[in-house]
Amino acid sequence: MATHAEPATSALTRDVSPYPADYTSWKVMAWMGFAFITAFFCLWGLLARNISPFPAWAEPQAVWDHYKNYRLPIMIGMSVCLTMTACYMAWSASIAKVMERIEGPGGIWSRVEMMGGTITCAPLMVACAVWLTAAHEVHYIDASTVHMLYWMGWLLIDLAYFVTSFQIAAVSVVFLRDKREKKLVPAAVVWWGWVTFASFFVVSAIPFVTTGPLAFNGVISFWIAFFTWFFWIPSLSYYIIKAVDRIKAEDEAAGRVNA
């Protein structure tokens, strides 16, 4: 199906770079969102038994037994996810390029989104490395150490949420400002970003509770907070991929494509 530029849209793009736009690379990077969430959901979540998480109230010996019994799947899941988390950084770069076509090159929100997406990788990678270490060394360390590493991973992956919140806020602010008749990212996806942003705040309670909905394995802190993000990533990825084609069509219609 041919992609058509919208009339009167070209005037919305400010200060377009005179250099060629690498639309193909933008699109490849946008697909990295699907790569990341697929790896994280299937390997971190299902294979490594984090969906649903081993309970926050579990005693050290029970956690040690869990890591001993599932040592290999945890090691595979965590080692692959530790590597694949870099896809989130590449995905964030493609979002920033699309955001610049609304905000203008070098816009503050585009930079916040790119930095937020990049820094988000750090706690994810370190948490995976901590859990990988617990599984790898389970035969050489005592139950209290495994319990400590298990909690350390959850504290890190949850309480670093505000970096990702800034990324989500930046995306939401810019795409709400899109003046196109048909926005690059639909309002429903943008507002789902704000729902995700709001849901993250509840995880601040996890150091203080081990049971109930606010525990790291609870209904609110895990099943709501994590899964709003899990749905936000692929839905945004889909529209960023489509946005690249629309931006290319706009540039071609305005004679701005430099080969």
ZIWOFEN-V774949 format. One record per backbone hydrogen bond with DSSP energy under -0.5 kcal/mol. NH is the residue of the N-H (numbers start at 1). CO is the residue of the C=O. Records with the same first field share a line. If there is no record, write none. Layout:
# ZIWOFEN-V774949
NH: CO  CO
This chain:
# ZIWOFEN-V774949
4: 2
9: 6
12: 9
13: 10
14: 12
22: 20
23: 21
26: 22
27: 23
28: 24
29: 25
30: 26
31: 27
32: 28  29
33: 30
34: 31
35: 31
36: 32
37: 33
38: 34
39: 35
40: 36
41: 37
42: 38
43: 39
44: 39
45: 40
46: 41
47: 42
48: 43
49: 46
50: 44  45
51: 45  52
53: 50
58: 55
62: 59
63: 59
64: 60
65: 61
66: 62
67: 63
68: 64
69: 65
70: 66
71: 68
74: 70
75: 71
76: 72
77: 73
78: 74
79: 75
80: 76
81: 77
82: 78
83: 79
84: 80
85: 81
86: 83
87: 84
88: 85
89: 85
90: 86
91: 87
92: 88
93: 89
94: 90
95: 91
96: 92
97: 93
98: 94
99: 95
100: 96
101: 97  98
102: 99
103: 99
104: 100
105: 14
107: 104
111: 107
112: 108
113: 109
114: 110
115: 111
116: 112
117: 113
118: 114
119: 115
120: 116
121: 117  118
122: 119
123: 119
124: 120
125: 121
126: 122
127: 123
128: 124
129: 125
130: 126
131: 127
132: 128
133: 129
134: 130
135: 131
136: 132
137: 133
138: 135
140: 137
141: 137
146: 142
147: 143
148: 144
149: 145
150: 146
151: 147
152: 148
153: 149
154: 150
155: 151
156: 152
157: 153
158: 154
159: 155
160: 156
161: 158
163: 160
164: 160
165: 161
166: 162
167: 163
168: 164
169: 165
170: 166
171: 167
172: 168
173: 169
174: 170
175: 171
176: 172
177: 173  174
178: 175
183: 181
189: 186
190: 186
191: 187
192: 188
193: 189
194: 190
195: 191
196: 192
197: 193
198: 194
199: 195
200: 196
201: 198
202: 199
203: 200
204: 201
205: 202
206: 203
208: 205
209: 205  206
215: 212
218: 215
220: 213
221: 213
222: 218
223: 218
224: 219
225: 220
226: 222
227: 222
228: 224
229: 225
230: 226
231: 227
232: 228
233: 229
234: 230
235: 231
236: 232
237: 233
238: 234
239: 235
240: 236
241: 237
242: 238
243: 239
244: 240
245: 241
246: 242
247: 243
248: 244
249: 245
250: 246
251: 247
252: 248
253: 249
254: 250
255: 252
256: 251
257: 251
258: 256
259: 257
